[in-house]
Amino acid sequence: MERIHQYGRFYNEVKPALQSKVEEFKIFGYESVTEKELWDYLTKKKWKKPKDEIQLYEVVADILSAKIGDLMNFTTVEAFKLGDFSLGDEEERRELLK
């Protein structure tokens, strides 16, 4: 079972910002990006080390400043970690996932 991120308490309040960012990505041709994927990127990568006293406006600013390239890189690495991709040489795979 996955732990709830410390910033999960803001989720309902920042949902409009998530929706707005996903719509922005769609305008630029990234039709398949979902709110869940964006939230996963933020909680697992951008907010990997959460701040204790973060404010709502900081969470919203992070959402609205997310870049599609960073999200795509994160999604690709996560797919590799799940085993959707295999390399014959274990050393090459570890190097790729750094």
C-alpha positions as CSV (number, residue, x, y, z in Angstrom):
1,M,0.0,0.0,0.0
2,E,1.3,3.4,-1.0
3,R,1.8,6.0,1.8
4,I,0.0,9.3,1.4
5,H,2.4,12.2,0.7
6,Q,2.6,14.9,3.3
7,Y,1.2,17.4,0.8
8,G,-1.8,15.2,0.1
9,R,-3.7,17.4,2.5
10,F,-3.7,20.1,-0.2
11,Y,-4.9,17.9,-3.0
12,N,-8.6,19.0,-3.0
13,E,-7.6,22.7,-2.8
14,V,-5.0,22.4,-5.6
15,K,-7.1,20.2,-7.9
16,P,-8.0,23.3,-10.1
17,A,-4.3,24.0,-10.6
18,L,-3.7,20.4,-11.5
19,Q,-6.5,20.5,-14.0
20,S,-5.2,23.8,-15.5
21,K,-1.7,22.4,-15.9
22,V,-3.0,19.2,-17.6
23,E,-5.1,21.3,-20.0
24,E,-2.0,23.4,-20.8
25,F,-0.1,20.2,-21.6
26,K,-3.0,19.2,-23.9
27,I,-2.8,22.5,-25.7
28,F,0.9,21.7,-26.5
29,G,0.0,18.3,-27.8
30,Y,0.5,16.1,-24.8
31,E,-3.0,14.6,-24.8
32,S,-2.3,11.6,-22.6
33,V,-1.1,13.4,-19.5
34,T,-3.4,12.9,-16.5
35,E,-3.8,14.7,-13.2
36,K,-2.7,11.5,-11.4
37,E,0.6,11.4,-13.5
38,L,1.3,15.0,-12.7
39,W,0.5,14.5,-9.0
40,D,2.8,11.4,-8.9
41,Y,5.6,13.3,-10.5
42,L,5.3,16.1,-8.0
43,T,5.0,13.9,-5.0
44,K,7.7,11.4,-6.0
45,K,10.2,13.7,-7.7
46,K,9.7,17.4,-7.1
47,W,8.5,17.0,-3.5
48,K,10.6,14.0,-2.7
49,K,11.9,15.9,0.4
50,P,8.8,17.8,1.7
51,K,9.2,21.0,3.6
52,D,7.6,21.0,7.1
53,E,6.0,24.5,6.9
54,I,5.0,24.7,3.2
55,Q,2.2,27.1,2.3
56,L,-0.6,26.4,-0.2
57,Y,0.6,29.1,-2.6
58,E,4.0,27.3,-2.8
59,V,2.3,24.0,-3.7
60,V,0.2,25.8,-6.4
61,A,3.4,27.5,-7.8
62,D,5.1,24.2,-8.1
63,I,2.2,22.7,-10.0
64,L,1.9,25.6,-12.4
65,S,5.7,25.7,-13.0
66,A,5.9,22.0,-13.8
67,K,7.6,21.4,-17.2
68,I,6.5,18.7,-19.6
69,G,10.1,17.6,-20.2
70,D,10.6,16.9,-16.5
71,L,7.3,15.0,-16.3
72,M,8.2,12.9,-19.4
73,N,11.6,12.1,-18.0
74,F,10.2,11.0,-14.7
75,T,7.5,8.9,-16.4
76,T,10.1,7.2,-18.6
77,V,12.4,6.3,-15.6
78,E,9.4,5.0,-13.6
79,A,8.5,2.7,-16.6
80,F,12.0,1.4,-16.6
81,K,11.9,0.7,-12.8
82,L,8.6,-1.2,-13.2
83,G,10.4,-3.6,-15.6
84,D,8.6,-2.6,-18.8
85,F,12.0,-2.3,-20.3
86,S,14.8,-4.8,-20.1
87,L,18.5,-4.8,-21.0
88,G,20.6,-7.9,-21.2
89,D,23.4,-6.3,-19.2
90,E,22.4,-5.5,-15.6
91,E,25.2,-2.9,-15.3
92,E,23.9,-1.0,-18.4
93,R,20.4,-1.0,-16.8
94,R,21.7,0.4,-13.5
95,E,23.6,3.1,-15.3
96,L,20.5,4.1,-17.3
97,L,18.5,4.4,-14.1
98,K,20.9,6.8,-12.3
